[in-house]
Amino acid sequence: MVQLPDVHAPPPSRKIQTDDLVCDFGKHNGTPYTRLPVSYLHWMVAQNHSRADIAQAELDRRGTRTPELDVSGHAVDRASIKCHHIWSQKRRLEEGIHSWLCRVAKEAIDAASEGENVVDDQGRVHHGGMIFVFDSDSEWPVLKTIYPEKGNGAPLGILELIEAKRPAWAKARRAYSTSKGNW
């Protein structure tokens, strides 16, 4: 005997396909949901926006998880200029500057929550010879900027660097001139 479907059973859930859907409001009006920034989709879900179900479907489609922290572009720029010497000494094998920043910022937050780091009166976290500035007003911590603590082997200024490299450059110039350009 064939079992008939239960007429009182809830309808099967329908999965939202975001491939052809376009955002129809706000600053991303006209942008396909597949191209919206993750932060905007998270905002829609957190605000229980009228399109939050579409935003959640797109986050699910991407396999996006809520990050433990975020790193601003400014922090990456500052780290690559001001903390490059610390990154080159303390990074893991094949760890880029962004991955390193995510790791050390998470370590700084964890150590600060356990009382191991100095948090100054401006809310900056001192950890590993660096000062981390976080924006804690968002859903998760955002590293706004980073810079080395004073006296932490900061790189020389450009004039000091030129003076320090001058003997090596002179030696290389002599070696090149005696080789008649056959390197």
Summary of the structure (lengths in Angstrom):
residues: 183
radius of gyration: 26.1
end to end distance: 88.1
largest distance: 98.1
contacts: 414
relative contact order: 0.10
helix: 44%
strand: 12%
